[in-house]
Amino acid sequence: MKKYKHIWLVIFLAPTYISGCSTCVFPDSNETIAPNWICSGRTEGIEHSAVGFAEKSAAGESFMKQLAASNARSALANKQSGNVNDVVRSNEQGATTRLTKEILINAKVIKTATSPTGRLYVLVGIVSENKK
């Protein structure tokens, strides 16, 4: 039995060590494990996404969700307009504005999570037509 003691230690500690390297915690609560999408800003099946948040509010969860989604859409539009500017590079401000509006219209709330402090996090992403 003594010879298997080290094997059991490896079996039980290895997953802890491996997951410890990639553990995601809520930014406002450093000890509470959060869904990975909060740290990465990504989730499987969604190519373009961003995370937004809203502080706990007496106005209610619906208001918080709208505020967090707006925050995430803004981040997503900024991220995407950088990509658009790389492509457009001309003085066609109208093209960039149209594409940014398209991003904001098609961006949907994909996931939500609430931290222990009450802050609401949302993942907003652009779902392609063939995945709907």
Secondary structure, 3 states (H helix, E strand, C coil): CHHHHHHHHHHHHHHHHHHHHCCCEECCEEEEECCHHHHHCCECCECEEEEEEECCCCCCHHHHHHHHHHHHHHHHHHHHHHHHHHHHCCCCHHHHHHHHHHHHHHEEEEEEEECCCCCEEEEEEECCHHHC
